[in-house]
């Protein structure tokens, strides 16, 4: 048996093992469901997406800016620990803004609308 045959056999055994493991934990390896059903969100994530999609993106930018200004104000007033604490809020606000934008552009409601448009829901 040469190296190529050995590599092929190892790859096949790895694939078989991964398929058996996936089936054991309940993952559909044959992908019998349509894509919009395989990648659907749970009720909690869907509720969060519906709520956050209603918030304008500017809110997160203003919140990040306010935290930076608040941090500067606390630093000038001599409250170093408070300034560091408030200053660290800017990044999470901006990340929430990115999440908000992603939900608006391609959230789970996108797949729901597509499935309804094609009469699948």
Secondary structure as GFF3:
##gff-version 3
##sequence-region A 1 121
A	DSSP	alpha_helix	3	24	.	.	.	ID=ss1
A	DSSP	alpha_helix	35	38	.	.	.	ID=ss2
A	DSSP	alpha_helix	43	52	.	.	.	ID=ss3
A	DSSP	alpha_helix	57	76	.	.	.	ID=ss4
A	DSSP	alpha_helix	80	87	.	.	.	ID=ss5
A	DSSP	alpha_helix	89	106	.	.	.	ID=ss6
A	DSSP	alpha_helix	108	117	.	.	.	ID=ss7
###
